[in-house]
Structures are given as C-alpha cells and as structure tokens.
Amino acid sequence: MSVKRKFSFAFKVATIVCCLTGVLSNLLRTTSIVSILSFYTMQSNLFVLVFYSGYFILRKFNPKIEESKGYHILKGATVMIIFLTFIGYNISLQPVGFMMDVKTASSKILRFSNLFVHFLTPIMVMLDYALFDEKGYFKKSYALIWIIFPALYPVYVYTYAHFGGTFFGIGGSKKYAYFFLDLDKIGIDGVLTYLLIFFICYILASLILVKIDELLGKRKKKQQSTTCKWLRQPIFLSCLVFYYNNLLSFILSFLCFFAYFFHLISPYVEFVKYPAFNTNNTYWPKIIFIIPSRIELKIQAYHCSL
C-alpha cells in the first residue's frame, strides 16, 4: 500500500469518527430522536456514514472499487449532499441562531456537536475528495443523480408533518423544520420560490464541481505526459501551475474562512422583524451588526419568515 493510500485510509477513518461523534452526541441528548433525525443535517450526515462504511466493506471484496463508476457517482453525491448542509447552515440558518433542538441552547456539549455535523464533517468529506480521489471521472449527467436526495427531502418533511410530526428546533419551523418550507407562513408560492432557487444553485454547484474535476483530471494527465517539463519554465509560470493544481484546495480554504467568519460575527447578530409588503404573516428581517465601538451597521437580509 502506497503512502498516499495509507493517508487516504486514515483520513476516511477520521471522517467516520468525526461524523459519528456529531451524530451520536446529538442523538444522546435530544427532545425527540425521530424529530432530530428528520432534519436534513442529520440525514446528510447519516448518508456520509453509510457511504464511508460501505466503502470499507466493499473494498475488502473489490480493492479497485475507487475506479468503478458507481463509486464516483456516490462520492460526488456525498460531497454535494454534505456541501449543501455546510453552505446552507452557514449562510441562511446560522445567522438566525438556528439549532436543531431546544436543548442545544443550554448545553455546551451539544453546541460543540452542532459544529461537528454542520462544519467539521462537511469539511472532512470535501477535503477527502480534494486530496485523495482521482480526478476526471465526474460527468455532467451525474448532477441529475446527485439532486435526488435533496429533492426527496421536502417530500419527506411534508409527509412527516402530515402525520403529526413536530420539530423542536430554534429559529426554524415547528411543523416543517425550516422557515423556507413553512407553508403556513410563506405559502405555496414562497416555498416553491425557495426550492426553485435552491435546486438551481445546487445544479450549478454540481456542474461547477464536475468542471473542476474535469480540469484537474486533464491537468494531471498532461503532467504525467510532460514530467517535470514545467520546471524549465519561468518562475511565475511555475507558481501558476502550482496554484492551478491546488484550485480545489483554495476554494475549500475560502469556504472554511467564510464559515468561520459567520461563527465569529454570530454573537453580534440580532434579527429585527417588521411587516413585509402586502402580507400579514411574513417578515423581512434586518441583520444588525453591533460593533464594539457602538456603531450599528444595518443590512437588509434575504426574505424569510421567523
């Protein structure tokens, strides 16, 4: 076994441990196990656990499983599914103080577990792909397969609500988990608008991932055919090649910084509600960044319901 494969094996084990820690720590102290398992975050983390566990089991029977088409389809799906958890939480949910269970607010341990399922596990999965997976295997048609899991989630939520299911989170919806799925407050038009935006962004993100994978795959093949040829080029071209090869790592680093920034400013964020135009139950929140120098910067945020 090569050094890279050993590191890959260890990193995947660490990803399972990280994901399992986040899932179990949320399940061990919750108002309702069924409720918390009905959040997209938990279901996406369970998807990660199933994928990596299945990988280690099947690898015993097929050592070359990483070269199979099915592996790359499922790995791409895993990356995109958990990426949606990461970006959705840090952009739209974390700023409103969203938590999956009311007990989380009174427990430092559960706040720490919240970090695992929304931040650490997604980063581990994305880094696993960026650092260890062979590139150039993704296809544009895979994006249609990768969207199946997120597309089925609203169906699950409304089925769960129809049979009396309740969510015990903070900053979301007691009946529909998330504010953008709340039929009672934003109506069918509001829900469809949010879902359309999410699905378009998800497909675009999937196609971007496919394109990056394709570019990195072509670059590696070109490097293999012209070994060390770039060393004879000017130094600035060498730096450009180095940057291009690490493009995905750069993007992931930027996302980490972006998420960490939201964690830093969260203590200074407050949402103020006031009636939206021509509606009775919907609100346009304003984010107020309370700067220590007593300067308040008011920014009108996205349309949602609190």
N, C-alpha and C positions, 0 to 999 in steps of 0.2 A: 504494500500500500504506500503510495507516494505521500510526501509531506503535505501537499495541498489537500489530498483526500482525508488525511488524518485531521487536519484543521477543520475541514468541512464536516466531518463526522462529529467532532467535538462541538462545533458551533450549532449544529442541528440539535444535539442533545441539550445544549444550553437553552436553545429556543423552546424546546418542550418543557424544560424545567421552569422557565420564565412564564410561559403561558399557563402551565398547570398551577403555578403559585398564584397567579392572578385570578384564575377561575375558582380554585378551591377557597381562597381567602374571601371571595365574595359570597360563595355558597354557604360557608360555615356560619356566617352571621348575617342573616337577612330576614326580612319580614315574611317573604314568601319565596320559596325556591322556584316554583312554577313561574311566578311573576318575573324574577330576575333573569331566568333562563329565556324569557320571552323578549328580552332586549336584543337588538341587532348586535350590540357589542359582545355579549356572551355567546351568541350563536356563531359569530365570526371567529371568536377565539376557539370555540369547540371545533369549528371547521379546520383551523390550524392544527389542533391536537390530532384530529382524525387523519389529516394529510401526512403529518410527520410520523405518526405512529405506523400508519400503513406503509410509508416509505421504508422504514426499518424492517418491517415484517416481510414485505415483498422483496426487499434487497437480498434476503437470505436465499430466495429461490431464483432470483434473476439479478446477478451482480451488475449487469449493464442496464438496469432499469432507467437510469438517467438519460439514456439515449433513446428511449421509447417516446412515441408521440403522446401517449396518454399521460406520461409524467409531465411533459412540458405544458400540456393543456391544464392539468390540475395545479401545477406550480404557478402558472400565470394567474389562474383563478384565485389561488390562495393569496398571492401578492395583492391583487386588485381588491379582493373582498376585505382584507385586513387594512389595506390602504384607505378604503372608504371609512372604516372605523376611525382611523388615525386623523384623517383630514376633516371628516365630518364633526368629530368631537372637538377638535382644537379650533375650528373656525366658527361653527354655529352653536355648539352645545356648551362647551366650557365657559365661554364669555357670559352666559346667562346663569352660571352656577349649577349646571345640570349634574345630578347624581342619580344613580340607578336605584338607590334605596335610601329611605329617610334615616336609617341607622348609620349610614356612611358619614353624615354630617357630624355625628357625635363620637366618632371613632377614628383615631389617628391611623390605626392599622388598616381600616377599610379605605381611608383616603390614600394610603400607600398602595393598596391593592387596585384602586382605581387607576393609579399611574401605570401599573403593570398591564392591565387589559386595554388601556387606551393609548399608551405611549411606548412602553418598552417592548412588548410583544410585536406590535407592528414594525418597529424599527429593526428588531432582530430578524424578522421574516424578510424585509426588504434588503437588509444587508447580506443575508444569506444568499439571496438571488444575485445581488450585485457582485459579491466577492467570489462565489464558488460555482455558480451554474454556468454551463456552456451557453454562449450567446449565438443568436442566429437561427433559432428553432421556432420562434413565435410567428404566427401568421395572422393576417387581418381578420380572417374568419373566426379566429378564436375569441375575439371580442364579443361575438354574439353568444358564445357559450359562457363566458365569464360573467355576463349580466344576468344569467338565470337565477342565481342565488339572491342577489339584491332585489330582483323583480318579484320573487316569490314572498319576500318578507312582508310587504304591505298586505298581501292576501292572508298571510298567517295572522297579522295583527288584527285585521277586521274579523277574521273567524274567531280569534281568541276573545275579542270584545263582544261579539255576537252571543257567545255562550257565557257571558257574565264575567269574563276575565278582568282583573284590575291590576294596575301598575302602582307601585309605591315609591316612585322616584320623586326627585325635586327638580323643578324647572322644566318639566315636561308635561305630559297629559296623563291623567289618572286612568283614562279609558283607552287611549290609543298610543301610549308610550312616549311619542314625540310630538311637539307642537305642530310640525308640518304634516302630521297625519290626523290631526284633530278635526274630524268632520263637524262636530258640534260648534266649534268656534270659527273656523275659517271656511267651512262649507266645501262642497264637492269641487267647486271651481278653484278654490285656494289649494286644496290637496293636489288636484291634477296639475296645477301650475308648478308646484314644488317638485312633484315627481317627474314632470317633464324636464325641468331644469337639471335635476339630479341625474336622470338617465342620460341626457345629452352630455353632461360633463363626464359621466362615468365612461361612456363610449369613447369620448375624445381622449380621456386619460388612458384608456386601454389601447387606443390606436397610437398614442404617443409612446407608450411602453413598447409596443410592437416595433415601432420605428427605431427607437433607441436600441432595442435588442438586435434589430437587423443591421444597424450601423456598426455596433460593437462587434457583431459576428463577422461582417465584411472586413473590418479593420484587423481583426485577429488573423483571418485567412491571409490578408495582404502582408501582415507582419511575418507570418510563417514562410511565405514565398520570397520575402526580401529580408532575411535575418540580418539584423544589425546595419542595414543599409542607411537607416535614418541617422546613425551616429556620425556619418560623414557630412551631414547637412549642417547649416549654420545653427548656432545655439538656440536662437529664438524659435526656429522650426522644431527643434528637439523638444522645447518646452511646450509647444503647441501640440505635438504628438502625445506628450505625457498627459496634458490636460484632456485631450480628446478621449484617450483610453480610460480616463477616470471620470468621464462626464456623469455617469450614473451615480458614482460616489459623491460627486459635487452636488447633484440635485438632492440626494438624500441628506447631505450635510445641511443644505439650505432648509429643508423641511424640518430637520431637528431644531435648527435655530429658530425657525418660525414658531414651532410649537412651544419651545422653551420661552420665547418672548411672551406668548399668551399666558403661560404659567406665572411669569414674573409680574405681569400687569393685573392679574386677576384680583389681587387684594384691593386694587384701586378702581375697580369697575362697579358701577351701580346702574341699574336699569330703571328708567322712569317711564311710566305708561301714560299715554294720553290718547283720546279717541282718534281713530283714523277717519278718512273722508268717507261719508255716506255709509258707515257701518255702525252697528251697535255693540258687537261683541269682539271686535278686532282692535288691536293696538299697534301703533308704530313706536317701538322703544327707542330711546336715545341712550347711547353709551356715554357716561360722564367719567372721564379720566381725572381723578382727583390728584393733582400734582402736589408734592410736599410743600412747594412754595406758595400754596393756596391759589394757584391759577387753575381754573377749570376749563378743560377743552371739551366741548360738546360736539359729538359726531352723530349724525342721524344714521342709524344702522338699518339692516335689512328688515323687511316686513315680516312680522311673525306675531304669534299670539302668546301671551303669558298668563 
